[in-house]
Structures are given as structure tokens and as C-alpha cells.
Amino acid sequence: MTTIALYRDDFYLATAEAVVTAVHEDGAIELDQTCFYAASGGQPGDTGFFEREDGSRIQLSETRHGASKDVILHRPADGEPLPSPGENLVLHVDWPRRYKLMRMHTACHLLSVACPYPITGAAVGEEESRVDFDMSETIDKDQVTADLMKLVGQNHPVYLQWITDEQLAANPGIVKSKNVRPPVGLGRVSLVCIGENSAVDSQPCGGTHVSETQEVGAIHIAKIEKKGKENRRFRIRFGAPDASA
């Protein structure tokens, strides 16, 4: 059954009400709507808990897609009770974790501006993220960090625009990733835009992001690794660079 993904229109929605529509044999729970982000595009799915009508909780270990992108499955942690179809729940996202992932994911977009090369892979983490680029050039990580922090400090707005699947197919050049395709099949695709009138960046992405670059906070490139003749892996971490690194 299709789940309404509330997070697609409001990245800051951390609590919502929902009705259980199905409980699978493996314990995965489907809802009529959810504010829990389902793992996709290198960003982990949300964790948190469901609050039942009697005040008890169901802790969740992961959120992922089902057989298609319009199916979202919430998996309880081991030993947690299961709700019944038709039951009303209040959903509570682990907000501190989600907000870190939002900041990190936005930082990855900024990195693709500072390093305008095709992206061959990415993984968003709570404390460290990585972005792989198709490049052979040598680049100074301190300069990249300075370029990133300049974009952060300029406090550009970050917002969504929507295009149709057909518009994306007609403009394949807007996709920066060589290996990960944007989520299609739902009729519309979100463009994450940075800067007034997308002056800084615009690229298809189904992840969650902060609303202005200043929210990213202090970040730095901790390491640049050579992964093959024409592939470089950039590791992004929160905080200022370690002088001893």
C-alpha cells in the first residue's frame, strides 16, 4: 500500500500521527503516512519510536523502502511489541540524529560545488560522510575546506523545486552522480536548490536537507583518498580541521 511520505515536503517534521495499514511477517510496519525518512541515495533511514494510545513505545531500528519507492517499511528493534492494523500511532523521529544527517547531506551538496566533478559514490553519516569523484587531479584538502566554509558562511538558502519525471529524462545533464540515479516513478522529482534562483547549485535528490547553509556548521575535509587511477574519495567531518592531521 502507498505510504504518504510527509518528509518530502517538510524536512523539519519530526512528529506526526499515522494509522497502521499492515504488519508483515518479518515485523516491518506500514503506515498510511510517515515523517520517517526511508534509506535512499546514500542517506540512512530514520530511527526513533512509535507512541501507542496507552503511552507505551515501539522503538524502531530502521526505515527503508519496500518493493517500490511508494512503500515505506518501519522495522522495530529486536524484542519490541508489534502494533495491529488499524491502530493509531504518534510517530517520533530521533531528531538529533536526523538533523545531523540533514546537515551532512547538505554539506555533501556543497562539496559537489567546491569540486565540480562527476560523483561516483556517496554515503551520508552522522559524524563523517564520504563523496567519491571521477577525477585524477591533485587537490588540496585545506583549500577545499576553505571553499566549503565560505559557502557555509554565506548562508545561502536551501530549498526544493519539483520537476516531472519527463522533465528529468529530457535534461539528464542536471544529474551529477554517475552511479546513483534520482528517485523516479512517483511522478515528480525534487531538485535541491542552493542560493537565490539556484545560483549556487541545483541537482535532483530525494534526501533531507537544512534550510540554509549556515546550519551545516563547521565542517572540514579530513582526508582525500586515491581509489583507482581516476577516482578520489573525500571524507567530510564536522568541526574544525585537526591541526595534527
N, C-alpha and C positions, 0 to 999 in steps of 0.2 A: 504494500500500500504506500502511496506517495506521502512523504513527510514534508510539511512546510518548514523550510529552513529559515527561521527568523533571523539568524545571524547574517544572512546575505544582505539584509537591508539595515541592520543595526549591529555594528561590531561591539558596541558597548553594552548590549543587552545581556545581563548576567543572570537574570531570574525571569521565569515565565511559568505559566500554567499550561498543562497538557493532559491529554487523555490517552491511556494505553490502548493501542489498537491491535497489538499482537505480542505474544511472548513465545519465542522459538524454543525448540528442544535444547539447544545449547545455552539457553538463558538470555540470549540477546532480546532486547526490548525495543519495540517500535512504538512511536507516538504519533499523534495527529500533527503535532508541530514541536519544534525544539529550538532552543538557543545554544545547544551544544554543537560545536564545530566538528564535522566528520573529517578524519585524517585524509589529506589530499595534497598533491603538489609539493611534498616535502615538509608540510606543516603537520605536527602530530594532532590527533583528535583531543577534544576536551575531556577532562575528568571533573569530578565533583560529586554531587549526590542528589537523589530524589527525595523529597519530603512527602510522606503519606498523610492521609487525613487524620490519623491518630498521633501525628507528630514524630513517628519513627522515621528512620532514614534508610535509604538504599545507596550504599557507596558504589561509585562507578569507576571502572579501571580503564575504559577506553570508549571512544566513539568512532565509528567507521561507516563507510557506505556498504550497502548490501549488493545485490546483483546489478543494480544500476544506481546512477547518481541521485535519483529521486527517492531512494530508500536509505534511511539512516538508522543504524543499529547502535544501541547503547548497551554495553556489556557490564553487568555488575561484577564487583570484586568477588573473589572466591569466598564462599560461605554466606554471601548476602542473601536475604529473602527476595523472592520474586513477586511482583505485583500481578494482578489479574486483569485481563482485557476489560475495558470499560472503566477502570479505576482512574480517579483524578489524582494528579501529582503536581507538586510545585518543584520546578527544576532550579537547581543552584549550581552554576558553573564555578569551578575553582578559579576565582577571578585573578588573584595574584599570578598564578601560572599562566593563564590566558593572556594577561596584559604583557607579561614578559615576551610571550610568543608574538604578540602583535607588534611590539617594539622591534623585536629581532627581525620579523618578516619585512617590516618597513625598511630596516637597515639593509637588508639584502637587496631591496629595490634601489636604494641609494648607491650601493656598491656597483650595481649594473650601470649606473650613470657615471660613476668615477672611473669604471673600467668598461668601456663600451665595446665589449667583445661578445660573441655568441656564448650563451650559457649551456654547458653540457651536463650539469647536475647541481642539485642543491638540497640541503637539509636544514630545517629550522629547529633550533634547540633553545632551551630555557636560559642557558648560560653561554653557549657557543653555537654558532651556525657555520655552515660551510657553503661556498659557492664555487663551482668549477667553471673555468672559462677555456674556450678554444683559443689559445694564444701561445705564442712561442717567445714573445718579448720578455725581457727582464724589466721588472718594475719594482720601485722602492716602496716597501710596506709603510714606512713612515709618511711618505708623500700621499699615499692612498688614504691613510688615516686622517691626514690634514684635510684632504679633499672631502672626505666623509663628514668630518666635524664642521666644515664650512657649510655644507648643505644642511646639517642638523641645526646649526646656529642661525641660519637664515630663516628658519621657521616657516617653511613652505606649507601651504595647505595640502592635505592628502584626502582625496575623495574618489567616489565611484562615478563612472558613466556606464551606461548599458548599451550594448550593440547586439544585433541579432546574430545567430549562428551563420546566416548567409553573409552578413557584412564581414564577419571574421574570415570566412572562406574566401571572400573577394579581396581581402587585404592581409595575406599571410605574412607580409613583412613586418607587421607590428609585434609578432611573437619573437621574443628574444631567445627563448630556450630552444635548443636543437633537439632535445630528447623528451621533454615533458610538454605535452600539449595542453592547452587550456581546457577547462571543463565545458563540453558542448553536449547537446542533446536535450537541454532544458528549455530551448527556445531563445535564450538570451545569454550573453556572456558579459561579465563585469570587467571593465577597464579600470585599473588602479592608476589614478592620475595624481601627479605631484607638481605643485606650482600652479599659479593662476593660468587658466587656459592651457593646462598641461605643458607649461613652458619647460619644466624640468624633465618630466618623464611621463609616459603612458604605455601600459602594457597589460595584456589580459592576465588575470589572476583571480582565483577563487578563494584566496586566503583572507585572513583578517589583519587589519592594519590600524595604526593610530591615526588621529585626525589632523595632526600637524607634525612636521619633522622634529621639532624641539622635544616632543615627548619621547623620542628614541633615547635621549640622554647620551652620556659619554660612551663611546664605542671606539674600538681600535682593531686594526688587523694584527692578530697575534702571530700569524705565520703564513708564508706563501710556500706551498709545496709543489714540486715538479712531479706531475703524474703523466709521464709519457712525453714524447717529443713536442707535442703541441697541446698540452693541457696543464693548466695551473690551478691549484686548489687554494682558495683564500679562506682562512679561518677568522671569523669575526667574534670578538668577545666584548662584553660590557666592561665599562671602566676605562681609565686612562692606561696608556701603554706602560708595561713594566720596564723600568729603566735598565734592569739587569738582563732583560731578554735579548 
